[in-house]
């Protein structure tokens, strides 16, 4: 794996770890609904990623997405 690809994976891993916190904070200013489709699409990409750590982080954040979007 080349250095550029490794750094991209590192960034995606970090985003996967904090995506729940970001969406929760967006909810406080009611932006989570404005960007709902983009956020859910990105979350699905994290959940289907080839990297195990990224998928694990996505699973960890599933309760947040369920809480915010389950009734929509």
Beta strands, then each sheet from edge to edge (+ up, - down):
end
